[in-house]
């Protein structure tokens, strides 16, 4: 991503970010079909037509939202993995990273769960490709700690994601903001990833 170099470019980038945030909140609240570009523009203080200076339309805005967050997950996962000295630290860092994401991006997770069907086939494939890359990061990390073939490790990872990504649906904003919530979720996620099966016990 290129860093905006002029004041005008910085202002445009800030407005684009504001539109993405506003869209995520509205899509989460009403669902993609129930939101217009005029609604999104009004949420950030611009007219509906002005949104077209940033996005080709509502579908393009949804695609930008979900692709950008998927890219952020992959980049963040790679960064925390590379910074970890041991397999245990790597797994804990990935869990902490995703817990922070789940607690701080409740709107985006709800949109991802419900509105990915509204993406174009090409945009949906971009999101799925990035999701697969993120899952593979976790599988690679878990393979150093838990015995099992990749399909079994994938099952553990996806079950862990199910636990963490259910937080926006199952908890209140007040509970997500509590200082102890992240620790509880991280402990539960690590336990789920390493849980013994009947065959192992």
Z-matrix of the N, CA and C atoms (Angstrom, degrees):
N
C 1 1.458
C 2 1.523 1 109.42
N 3 1.328 2 116.61 1 132.90
C 4 1.461 3 121.46 2 179.50
C 5 1.520 4 110.39 3 -83.02
N 6 1.342 5 115.62 4 132.71
C 7 1.454 6 119.59 5 178.44
C 8 1.520 7 109.13 6 -78.98
N 9 1.348 8 118.27 7 126.96
C 10 1.472 9 120.35 8 179.35
C 11 1.529 10 110.39 9 -57.51
N 12 1.346 11 115.94 10 134.62
C 13 1.459 12 119.20 11 -173.83
C 14 1.514 13 113.59 12 -105.25
N 15 1.332 14 118.00 13 -21.91
C 16 1.457 15 119.83 14 -179.30
C 17 1.525 16 109.66 15 -111.60
N 18 1.334 17 114.82 16 163.56
C 19 1.463 18 119.19 17 179.52
C 20 1.521 19 110.73 18 -60.43
N 21 1.330 20 116.57 19 -39.35
C 22 1.465 21 119.82 20 179.88
C 23 1.525 22 111.11 21 -64.93
N 24 1.335 23 116.83 22 -42.62
C 25 1.456 24 120.41 23 178.84
C 26 1.527 25 111.28 24 -65.64
N 27 1.337 26 115.89 25 -38.38
C 28 1.462 27 119.42 26 178.21
C 29 1.521 28 111.10 27 -65.47
N 30 1.325 29 116.32 28 -39.99
C 31 1.462 30 120.24 29 178.71
C 32 1.527 31 110.71 30 -64.83
N 33 1.333 32 116.32 31 -41.04
C 34 1.462 33 119.77 32 178.86
C 35 1.526 34 110.57 33 -65.47
N 36 1.328 35 117.18 34 -42.12
C 37 1.463 36 120.88 35 178.67
C 38 1.522 37 110.89 36 -62.97
N 39 1.328 38 116.31 37 -40.40
C 40 1.466 39 119.91 38 178.80
C 41 1.521 40 110.96 39 -64.91
N 42 1.337 41 116.89 40 -39.55
C 43 1.460 42 120.38 41 178.50
C 44 1.534 43 110.73 42 -67.01
N 45 1.329 44 116.36 43 -39.81
C 46 1.466 45 120.07 44 176.85
C 47 1.523 46 110.58 45 -60.70
N 48 1.328 47 116.50 46 -45.52
C 49 1.466 48 120.27 47 178.27
C 50 1.527 49 110.72 48 -61.46
N 51 1.332 50 116.80 49 -40.96
C 52 1.461 51 120.54 50 179.73
C 53 1.530 52 110.81 51 -63.35
N 54 1.322 53 116.37 52 -39.79
C 55 1.466 54 120.05 53 178.29
C 56 1.520 55 111.22 54 -64.65
N 57 1.320 56 117.85 55 -39.98
C 58 1.460 57 121.26 56 178.12
C 59 1.525 58 110.80 57 -64.45
N 60 1.322 59 116.35 58 -42.57
C 61 1.468 60 119.85 59 179.16
C 62 1.523 61 110.52 60 -65.98
N 63 1.334 62 115.86 61 -45.94
C 64 1.455 63 119.31 62 179.03
C 65 1.518 64 112.26 63 -62.12
N 66 1.337 65 116.58 64 -40.47
C 67 1.462 66 120.44 65 178.57
C 68 1.523 67 110.70 66 -64.08
N 69 1.316 68 117.38 67 -42.88
C 70 1.464 69 120.13 68 179.71
C 71 1.523 70 111.08 69 -59.18
N 72 1.319 71 116.34 70 -43.75
C 73 1.466 72 119.58 71 -179.54
C 74 1.523 73 111.23 72 -64.85
N 75 1.328 74 116.87 73 -43.53
C 76 1.467 75 119.99 74 -178.61
C 77 1.520 76 111.85 75 -71.12
N 78 1.330 77 117.69 76 -42.36
C 79 1.461 78 120.07 77 177.60
C 80 1.526 79 110.38 78 -61.39
N 81 1.334 80 116.65 79 -40.34
C 82 1.465 81 120.21 80 179.93
C 83 1.526 82 110.98 81 -64.53
N 84 1.326 83 115.73 82 -38.80
C 85 1.462 84 120.49 83 -176.63
C 86 1.526 85 112.51 84 -76.48
N 87 1.334 86 117.64 85 -42.35
C 88 1.466 87 120.85 86 -170.89
C 89 1.524 88 114.49 87 -113.70
N 90 1.323 89 116.86 88 -14.14
C 91 1.447 90 120.20 89 -171.86
C 92 1.515 91 110.63 90 86.55
N 93 1.331 92 116.73 91 149.15
C 94 1.458 93 121.86 92 -176.29
C 95 1.529 94 113.12 93 -54.17
N 96 1.355 95 119.11 94 -46.07
C 97 1.472 96 118.17 95 -178.05
C 98 1.524 97 113.79 96 -64.82
N 99 1.331 98 117.16 97 -22.73
C 100 1.454 99 120.88 98 -175.40
C 101 1.515 100 114.72 99 -90.61
N 102 1.330 101 117.21 100 9.25
C 103 1.468 102 121.65 101 -176.94
C 104 1.523 103 108.85 102 -124.00
N 105 1.313 104 116.58 103 135.37
C 106 1.463 105 121.64 104 176.50
C 107 1.521 106 109.85 105 -107.22
N 108 1.321 107 115.49 106 165.05
C 109 1.466 108 119.27 107 174.81
C 110 1.518 109 110.93 108 -61.75
N 111 1.338 110 116.39 109 -33.76
C 112 1.470 111 119.88 110 177.19
C 113 1.523 112 110.29 111 -62.13
N 114 1.332 113 117.08 112 -40.29
C 115 1.466 114 121.08 113 177.73
C 116 1.524 115 110.55 114 -61.07
N 117 1.330 116 115.75 115 -45.06
C 118 1.467 117 120.11 116 -177.78
C 119 1.522 118 110.39 117 -66.30
N 120 1.330 119 116.13 118 -44.24
C 121 1.454 120 118.89 119 177.89
C 122 1.519 121 112.22 120 -60.24
N 123 1.336 122 115.60 121 -44.63
C 124 1.462 123 119.57 122 -179.82
C 125 1.518 124 111.68 123 -61.25
N 126 1.323 125 116.81 124 -33.88
C 127 1.467 126 120.52 125 -178.22
C 128 1.524 127 112.18 126 -65.27
N 129 1.341 128 116.27 127 -25.14
C 130 1.468 129 119.21 128 -179.61
C 131 1.521 130 112.24 129 -115.99
N 132 1.330 131 116.85 130 10.49
C 133 1.449 132 120.62 131 172.55
C 134 1.510 133 116.52 132 83.77
N 135 1.350 134 116.99 133 27.62
C 136 1.462 135 119.61 134 175.16
C 137 1.523 136 108.64 135 -129.80
N 138 1.329 137 116.01 136 164.36
C 139 1.457 138 119.66 137 177.98
C 140 1.522 139 110.23 138 -76.24
N 141 1.335 140 116.17 139 158.57
C 142 1.450 141 120.29 140 177.77
C 143 1.517 142 112.86 141 -55.08
N 144 1.353 143 118.65 142 -49.24
C 145 1.467 144 119.85 143 179.40
C 146 1.530 145 113.55 144 -59.31
N 147 1.336 146 116.66 145 -29.70
C 148 1.470 147 119.31 146 -179.51
C 149 1.526 148 111.72 147 -66.24
N 150 1.332 149 116.79 148 -23.02
C 151 1.462 150 119.88 149 178.34
C 152 1.528 151 110.19 150 -61.73
N 153 1.336 152 116.57 151 -30.47
C 154 1.461 153 120.29 152 -178.34
C 155 1.527 154 112.70 153 -66.15
N 156 1.314 155 117.57 154 -14.08
C 157 1.464 156 119.28 155 174.70
C 158 1.529 157 110.90 156 -71.13
N 159 1.320 158 115.74 157 -16.99
C 160 1.460 159 120.89 158 -177.25
C 161 1.525 160 112.86 159 -112.96
N 162 1.330 161 117.04 160 -33.61
C 163 1.459 162 121.31 161 -176.68
C 164 1.524 163 109.69 162 -138.59
N 165 1.333 164 116.21 163 146.13
C 166 1.463 165 120.82 164 -178.25
C 167 1.519 166 112.74 165 -68.86
N 168 1.309 167 117.26 166 -19.08
C 169 1.455 168 121.41 167 179.68
C 170 1.517 169 110.07 168 171.88
N 171 1.324 170 116.44 169 -174.75
C 172 1.464 171 120.47 170 -176.39
C 173 1.517 172 111.12 171 -65.43
N 174 1.335 173 117.24 172 -39.62
C 175 1.462 174 120.22 173 179.50
C 176 1.531 175 110.86 174 -63.25
N 177 1.324 176 116.97 175 -39.59
C 178 1.464 177 120.80 176 178.25
C 179 1.522 178 110.95 177 -65.65
N 180 1.328 179 116.42 178 -35.29
C 181 1.457 180 120.08 179 178.37
C 182 1.527 181 110.45 180 -67.39
N 183 1.328 182 116.91 181 -43.84
C 184 1.468 183 120.29 182 177.25
C 185 1.517 184 110.46 183 -60.88
N 186 1.330 185 116.63 184 -43.41
C 187 1.464 186 120.23 185 179.14
C 188 1.519 187 111.03 186 -61.65
N 189 1.322 188 117.07 187 -45.13
C 190 1.466 189 120.47 188 179.42
C 191 1.519 190 111.07 189 -61.05
N 192 1.328 191 116.59 190 -39.48
C 193 1.455 192 121.16 191 -179.71
C 194 1.524 193 111.01 192 -62.81
N 195 1.326 194 116.82 193 -52.12
C 196 1.461 195 120.05 194 -173.41
C 197 1.527 196 112.15 195 -76.28
N 198 1.321 197 117.74 196 -34.05
C 199 1.465 198 119.24 197 176.93
C 200 1.523 199 110.51 198 -69.44
N 201 1.329 200 117.26 199 -42.51
C 202 1.467 201 119.66 200 -177.93
C 203 1.516 202 111.57 201 -64.53
N 204 1.325 203 117.40 202 -38.75
C 205 1.463 204 118.61 203 -179.46
C 206 1.526 205 110.18 204 -71.16
N 207 1.331 206 117.48 205 -33.47
C 208 1.460 207 120.36 206 176.65
C 209 1.523 208 110.59 207 -67.64
N 210 1.328 209 116.80 208 -40.38
C 211 1.468 210 120.41 209 176.41
C 212 1.525 211 110.57 210 -62.67
N 213 1.319 212 116.01 211 -38.55
C 214 1.463 213 120.23 212 -179.78
C 215 1.525 214 111.40 213 -66.00
N 216 1.328 215 116.33 214 -37.71
C 217 1.461 216 119.75 215 177.96
C 218 1.526 217 110.73 216 -65.01
N 219 1.323 218 117.02 217 -45.97
C 220 1.458 219 119.91 218 -179.62
C 221 1.526 220 110.45 219 -62.57
N 222 1.330 221 116.97 220 -47.89
C 223 1.467 222 120.40 221 -178.80
C 224 1.524 223 111.07 222 -62.59
N 225 1.320 224 116.94 223 -43.03
C 226 1.457 225 120.21 224 179.27
C 227 1.512 226 112.04 225 -65.94
N 228 1.340 227 115.93 226 -41.58
C 229 1.458 228 119.43 227 178.16
C 230 1.516 229 112.06 228 -62.19
N 231 1.334 230 116.36 229 -41.24
C 232 1.462 231 120.14 230 177.90
C 233 1.525 232 110.98 231 -64.14
N 234 1.325 233 115.94 232 -39.74
C 235 1.464 234 119.89 233 -177.76
C 236 1.523 235 111.58 234 -66.11
N 237 1.324 236 117.92 235 -47.41
C 238 1.466 237 119.16 236 -178.23
C 239 1.518 238 110.94 237 -69.93
N 240 1.339 239 116.92 238 -31.53
C 241 1.467 240 119.60 239 177.43
C 242 1.521 241 110.29 240 -65.29
N 243 1.325 242 116.18 241 -45.70
C 244 1.461 243 120.31 242 -177.52
C 245 1.525 244 112.03 243 -66.05
N 246 1.322 245 117.10 244 -27.67
C 247 1.460 246 121.03 245 -176.96
C 248 1.520 247 113.06 246 -85.15
N 249 1.326 248 117.86 247 -4.15
C 250 1.466 249 121.41 248 -175.28
C 251 1.522 250 110.57 249 -92.58
N 252 1.336 251 116.04 250 136.80
C 253 1.465 252 120.78 251 -174.51
C 254 1.524 253 113.02 252 -86.43
N 255 1.328 254 117.86 253 -27.65
C 256 1.462 255 121.24 254 -176.38
C 257 1.529 256 109.73 255 -132.00
N 258 1.339 257 117.21 256 161.19
C 259 1.468 258 119.71 257 177.49
C 260 1.533 259 113.44 258 -56.92
N 261 1.319 260 117.05 259 -39.49
C 262 1.468 261 119.85 260 179.45
C 263 1.521 262 110.08 261 -65.04
N 264 1.332 263 116.59 262 -44.93
C 265 1.465 264 119.68 263 178.50
C 266 1.531 265 110.80 264 -61.77
N 267 1.314 266 116.43 265 -38.53
C 268 1.466 267 120.92 266 -179.74
C 269 1.522 268 110.86 267 -61.94
N 270 1.331 269 116.14 268 -46.43
C 271 1.460 270 119.14 269 -179.43
C 272 1.521 271 111.27 270 -65.95
N 273 1.316 272 116.04 271 -42.48
C 274 1.467 273 119.44 272 178.82
C 275 1.525 274 111.35 273 -64.16
N 276 1.326 275 116.66 274 -37.18
C 277 1.466 276 120.12 275 179.59
C 278 1.525 277 111.07 276 -67.39
N 279 1.324 278 117.49 277 -40.90
C 280 1.458 279 120.30 278 177.46
C 281 1.521 280 111.14 279 -63.64
N 282 1.322 281 116.46 280 -42.61
C 283 1.471 282 120.22 281 178.60
C 284 1.521 283 109.94 282 -63.03
N 285 1.318 284 117.74 283 -47.41
C 286 1.470 285 120.65 284 -179.74
C 287 1.522 286 110.83 285 -60.70
N 288 1.324 287 116.16 286 -41.14
C 289 1.462 288 120.82 287 178.51
C 290 1.530 289 110.99 288 -60.59
N 291 1.327 290 116.61 289 -45.63
C 292 1.462 291 119.24 290 -177.08
C 293 1.529 292 111.34 291 -73.35
N 294 1.315 293 117.55 292 -33.65
C 295 1.470 294 119.94 293 175.19
C 296 1.523 295 109.66 294 -60.32
N 297 1.328 296 116.81 295 -46.20
C 298 1.465 297 120.10 296 178.34
C 299 1.527 298 110.85 297 -59.88
N 300 1.332 299 116.05 298 -41.20
C 301 1.455 300 120.00 299 178.27
C 302 1.525 301 111.11 300 -62.67
N 303 1.323 302 117.24 301 -47.73
C 304 1.463 303 121.13 302 -177.24
C 305 1.524 304 111.56 303 -62.52
N 306 1.325 305 116.94 304 -39.20
C 307 1.464 306 120.26 305 -178.59
C 308 1.524 307 111.96 306 -75.58
N 309 1.325 308 117.00 307 -28.38
C 310 1.461 309 120.25 308 -175.56
C 311 1.512 310 115.32 309 -98.46
N 312 1.332 311 117.15 310 -4.39
C 313 1.461 312 120.43 311 -175.38
C 314 1.519 313 111.99 312 -133.99
N 315 1.312 314 115.48 313 45.46
C 316 1.463 315 120.09 314 -177.35
C 317 1.525 316 112.06 315 -58.52
N 318 1.334 317 117.25 316 -41.49
C 319 1.464 318 120.49 317 -179.01
C 320 1.532 319 110.90 318 -62.30
N 321 1.321 320 116.42 319 -44.77
C 322 1.463 321 120.19 320 -176.93
C 323 1.521 322 110.75 321 -65.06
N 324 1.324 323 117.22 322 -40.07
C 325 1.462 324 120.27 323 179.94
C 326 1.520 325 110.30 324 -63.36
N 327 1.327 326 117.52 325 -41.29
C 328 1.464 327 119.61 326 178.15
C 329 1.526 328 111.15 327 -64.00
N 330 1.324 329 116.43 328 -40.87
C 331 1.465 330 119.97 329 177.99
C 332 1.526 331 110.32 330 -64.59
N 333 1.321 332 116.79 331 -44.57
C 334 1.467 333 121.10 332 178.87
C 335 1.525 334 110.84 333 -57.36
N 336 1.306 335 116.98 334 -46.28
C 337 1.462 336 121.21 335 -177.21
C 338 1.525 337 112.19 336 -64.35
N 339 1.316 338 116.24 337 -39.17
C 340 1.468 339 119.80 338 -169.63
C 341 1.519 340 114.07 339 -100.61
N 342 1.328 341 117.98 340 -34.22
C 343 1.465 342 119.92 341 -166.55
C 344 1.515 343 114.84 342 -111.03
N 345 1.329 344 118.70 343 4.54
C 346 1.461 345 119.59 344 177.61
C 347 1.523 346 110.91 345 -60.83
N 348 1.329 347 117.40 346 -24.73
C 349 1.470 348 120.98 347 179.43
C 350 1.529 349 111.89 348 -64.41
N 351 1.325 350 117.16 349 -18.81
C 352 1.465 351 120.56 350 -178.60
C 353 1.535 352 112.66 351 -87.83
N 354 1.326 353 117.69 352 -2.49
C 355 1.459 354 120.39 353 176.48
C 356 1.530 355 110.17 354 -74.06
N 357 1.317 356 115.66 355 154.52
C 358 1.456 357 119.58 356 171.12
C 359 1.529 358 108.43 357 -65.85
N 360 1.336 359 118.04 358 158.23
C 361 1.471 360 119.27 359 178.06
C 362 1.527 361 113.05 360 -54.75
N 363 1.330 362 117.28 361 -40.15
C 364 1.464 363 119.95 362 -179.11
C 365 1.527 364 111.29 363 -66.76
N 366 1.329 365 117.17 364 -43.76
C 367 1.465 366 120.53 365 179.84
C 368 1.528 367 110.53 366 -67.13
N 369 1.336 368 116.22 367 -38.53
C 370 1.467 369 119.63 368 178.83
C 371 1.517 370 110.57 369 -63.33
N 372 1.311 371 116.81 370 -39.63
C 373 1.465 372 120.32 371 178.65
C 374 1.522 373 110.79 372 -66.84
N 375 1.339 374 117.71 373 -36.89
C 376 1.462 375 120.20 374 175.66
C 377 1.528 376 110.93 375 -60.15
N 378 1.332 377 116.31 376 -44.92
C 379 1.460 378 120.15 377 178.90
C 380 1.518 379 110.50 378 -63.55
N 381 1.324 380 117.54 379 -46.01
C 382 1.468 381 121.22 380 -178.84
C 383 1.527 382 111.15 381 -62.83
N 384 1.343 383 117.10 382 -39.20
C 385 1.462 384 120.66 383 178.68
C 386 1.527 385 110.67 384 -62.26
N 387 1.319 386 116.63 385 -43.91
C 388 1.459 387 120.34 386 178.50
C 389 1.513 388 111.40 387 -67.12
N 390 1.320 389 117.39 388 -38.56
C 391 1.461 390 120.45 389 176.85
C 392 1.524 391 110.96 390 -61.66
N 393 1.340 392 116.12 391 -42.02
C 394 1.470 393 119.11 392 178.65
C 395 1.521 394 110.93 393 -62.86
N 396 1.334 395 116.55 394 -39.83
C 397 1.463 396 119.80 395 178.67
C 398 1.524 397 111.17 396 -63.20
N 399 1.324 398 116.46 397 -39.58
C 400 1.470 399 120.78 398 179.30
C 401 1.520 400 110.47 399 -66.85
N 402 1.320 401 116.81 400 -43.11
C 403 1.463 402 120.66 401 178.29
C 404 1.531 403 110.50 402 -61.42
N 405 1.335 404 117.14 403 -41.12
C 406 1.462 405 120.21 404 -179.71
C 407 1.525 406 111.38 405 -62.28
N 408 1.336 407 118.01 406 -35.83
C 409 1.467 408 120.68 407 174.83
C 410 1.518 409 111.06 408 -56.73
N 411 1.313 410 115.53 409 -44.76
C 412 1.458 411 120.84 410 -179.58
C 413 1.526 412 111.29 411 -68.57
N 414 1.318 413 116.80 412 -40.68
C 415 1.463 414 119.66 413 179.37
C 416 1.527 415 110.15 414 -62.77
N 417 1.325 416 116.70 415 -43.36
C 418 1.458 417 120.70 416 177.86
C 419 1.527 418 111.03 417 -58.40
N 420 1.314 419 116.34 418 -42.21
C 421 1.465 420 120.37 419 179.90
C 422 1.521 421 111.23 420 -67.79
N 423 1.319 422 116.51 421 -43.32
C 424 1.461 423 120.43 422 -177.35
C 425 1.518 424 111.42 423 -69.38
N 426 1.335 425 118.13 424 -30.24
C 427 1.467 426 121.88 425 -178.71
C 428 1.521 427 112.08 426 -61.46
N 429 1.332 428 116.76 427 -25.09
C 430 1.470 429 120.29 428 177.98
C 431 1.518 430 112.53 429 -79.32
N 432 1.335 431 117.13 430 -7.88
C 433 1.463 432 120.48 431 -173.91
C 434 1.529 433 114.06 432 -122.10
N 435 1.311 434 116.30 433 -27.55
C 436 1.467 435 121.10 434 -173.50
C 437 1.521 436 109.42 435 -128.73
N 438 1.327 437 116.76 436 132.70
C 439 1.457 438 120.40 437 176.52
C 440 1.526 439 109.92 438 -72.69
N 441 1.317 440 115.80 439 145.55
C 442 1.460 441 119.75 440 176.71
C 443 1.514 442 110.73 441 150.01
N 444 1.335 443 115.77 442 155.02
C 445 1.456 444 118.73 443 175.69
C 446 1.525 445 109.17 444 -73.76
N 447 1.329 446 116.94 445 170.49
C 448 1.463 447 120.61 446 -173.13
C 449 1.529 448 111.66 447 -66.09
N 450 1.321 449 117.34 448 -32.45
C 451 1.461 450 118.47 449 178.17
C 452 1.521 451 111.12 450 -64.75
N 453 1.337 452 116.44 451 -40.57
C 454 1.465 453 119.99 452 178.35
C 455 1.522 454 111.01 453 -67.84
N 456 1.325 455 116.31 454 -41.12
C 457 1.461 456 119.78 455 177.29
C 458 1.526 457 110.63 456 -64.81
N 459 1.332 458 117.20 457 -38.05
C 460 1.470 459 120.97 458 176.96
C 461 1.533 460 110.20 459 -61.45
N 462 1.314 461 116.68 460 -40.63
C 463 1.460 462 120.43 461 177.17
C 464 1.523 463 110.86 462 -59.26
N 465 1.316 464 117.09 463 -44.31
C 466 1.466 465 120.66 464 179.24
C 467 1.540 466 110.55 465 -63.02
N 468 1.326 467 116.18 466 -45.11
C 469 1.466 468 120.23 467 -178.29
C 470 1.524 469 110.73 468 -63.68
N 471 1.311 470 117.32 469 -46.24
C 472 1.461 471 119.65 470 -178.00
C 473 1.527 472 111.43 471 -67.59
N 474 1.332 473 117.24 472 -33.05
C 475 1.461 474 119.44 473 174.75
C 476 1.527 475 110.79 474 -65.85
N 477 1.330 476 115.68 475 -37.66
C 478 1.469 477 120.16 476 176.84
C 479 1.520 478 110.47 477 -64.03
N 480 1.338 479 117.20 478 -43.40
C 481 1.463 480 120.25 479 176.69
C 482 1.526 481 110.81 480 -60.69
N 483 1.337 482 115.84 481 -40.13
C 484 1.461 483 118.88 482 178.32
C 485 1.517 484 111.53 483 -58.80
N 486 1.322 485 115.81 484 -40.70
C 487 1.468 486 120.68 485 178.61
C 488 1.533 487 110.43 486 -63.56
N 489 1.322 488 116.02 487 -51.65
C 490 1.467 489 119.80 488 -175.07
C 491 1.523 490 112.26 489 -70.57
N 492 1.334 491 116.85 490 -40.40
C 493 1.464 492 119.59 491 -176.23
C 494 1.519 493 112.96 492 -78.40
N 495 1.332 494 116.85 493 -7.12
C 496 1.466 495 119.07 494 174.04
C 497 1.527 496 111.34 495 -79.43
N 498 1.335 497 116.60 496 -12.41
C 499 1.466 498 120.42 497 -175.66
C 500 1.527 499 113.27 498 -55.36
N 501 1.346 500 119.75 499 -44.75
C 502 1.470 501 118.64 500 179.64
C 503 1.529 502 113.35 501 -63.46
N 504 1.338 503 116.60 502 -23.93
C 505 1.457 504 120.04 503 -178.91
C 506 1.524 505 112.03 504 -88.19
N 507 1.336 506 116.51 505 -27.52
C 508 1.465 507 119.73 506 -168.88
C 509 1.520 508 114.58 507 -110.49
N 510 1.328 509 118.18 508 -5.64
C 511 1.455 510 120.50 509 -178.06
C 512 1.520 511 110.67 510 -128.47
N 513 1.316 512 115.46 511 156.04
C 514 1.459 513 121.01 512 177.91
C 515 1.523 514 110.20 513 -82.55
N 516 1.313 515 116.33 514 162.54
C 517 1.462 516 120.81 515 176.69
C 518 1.525 517 110.51 516 -60.28
N 519 1.323 518 116.87 517 -36.17
C 520 1.466 519 120.23 518 -179.91
C 521 1.525 520 110.99 519 -64.89
N 522 1.341 521 116.58 520 -40.95
C 523 1.464 522 119.46 521 179.59
C 524 1.525 523 110.66 522 -69.35
N 525 1.342 524 116.87 523 -38.41
C 526 1.470 525 119.37 524 178.58
C 527 1.522 526 111.15 525 -63.98
N 528 1.328 527 117.14 526 -27.36
C 529 1.469 528 120.70 527 -177.99
C 530 1.521 529 113.20 528 -85.03
N 531 1.324 530 118.24 529 -10.81
C 532 1.467 531 120.42 530 -178.77
C 533 1.520 532 110.69 531 -65.54
N 534 1.325 533 116.45 532 144.78
C 535 1.458 534 120.44 533 -174.67
C 536 1.520 535 112.81 534 -68.48
N 537 1.323 536 118.52 535 -23.46
C 538 1.458 537 120.08 536 -177.49
C 539 1.529 538 113.05 537 -91.44
N 540 1.322 539 117.68 538 -8.47
C 541 1.456 540 120.20 539 -175.04
C 542 1.521 541 112.09 540 -64.52
N 543 1.329 542 117.66 541 -43.13
C 544 1.462 543 120.67 542 -179.00
C 545 1.521 544 110.89 543 -60.55
N 546 1.326 545 116.97 544 -41.56
C 547 1.458 546 120.43 545 179.73
C 548 1.515 547 112.70 546 -64.47
N 549 1.328 548 116.07 547 -40.65
C 550 1.472 549 120.42 548 178.18
C 551 1.523 550 109.90 549 -62.35
N 552 1.328 551 116.77 550 -47.27
C 553 1.461 552 120.49 551 -178.56
C 554 1.528 553 111.66 552 -64.59
N 555 1.325 554 117.15 553 -41.29
C 556 1.462 555 120.24 554 179.76
C 557 1.520 556 110.91 555 -63.02
N 558 1.332 557 117.06 556 -43.13
C 559 1.466 558 120.32 557 179.17
C 560 1.521 559 111.35 558 -62.92
N 561 1.338 560 116.43 559 -42.31
C 562 1.460 561 120.36 560 178.74
C 563 1.525 562 111.35 561 -64.79
N 564 1.333 563 116.80 562 -40.75
C 565 1.462 564 120.58 563 -179.38
C 566 1.522 565 111.41 564 -65.18
N 567 1.319 566 117.14 565 -44.94
C 568 1.463 567 120.44 566 179.67
C 569 1.521 568 111.01 567 -64.49
N 570 1.329 569 116.79 568 -37.62
C 571 1.463 570 119.96 569 177.41
C 572 1.523 571 111.26 570 -65.50
N 573 1.323 572 116.27 571 -40.19
C 574 1.467 573 120.19 572 179.49
C 575 1.525 574 111.07 573 -65.87
N 576 1.322 575 117.21 574 -41.01
C 577 1.458 576 120.78 575 -178.57
C 578 1.517 577 112.53 576 -64.31
N 579 1.323 578 116.60 577 -34.86
C 580 1.466 579 120.79 578 -174.22
C 581 1.521 580 113.56 579 -105.58
N 582 1.334 581 117.72 580 7.09
C 583 1.466 582 120.85 581 -175.21
C 584 1.526 583 111.61 582 -59.69
N 585 1.336 584 115.56 583 137.98
C 586 1.457 585 120.01 584 175.73
C 587 1.531 586 109.89 585 -73.55
N 588 1.325 587 114.72 586 146.88
C 589 1.461 588 119.90 587 173.74
C 590 1.521 589 108.92 588 -97.11
N 591 1.328 590 116.80 589 169.78
C 592 1.460 591 120.99 590 177.92
C 593 1.530 592 110.95 591 -58.12
N 594 1.325 593 115.59 592 -35.94
C 595 1.460 594 120.32 593 -178.57
C 596 1.525 595 110.92 594 -68.85
N 597 1.347 596 116.79 595 -27.76
C 598 1.452 597 120.76 596 -176.91
C 599 1.526 598 112.36 597 -88.59
N 600 1.331 599 116.50 598 -24.18
C 601 1.473 600 119.01 599 -173.35
C 602 1.510 601 111.35 600 -83.97
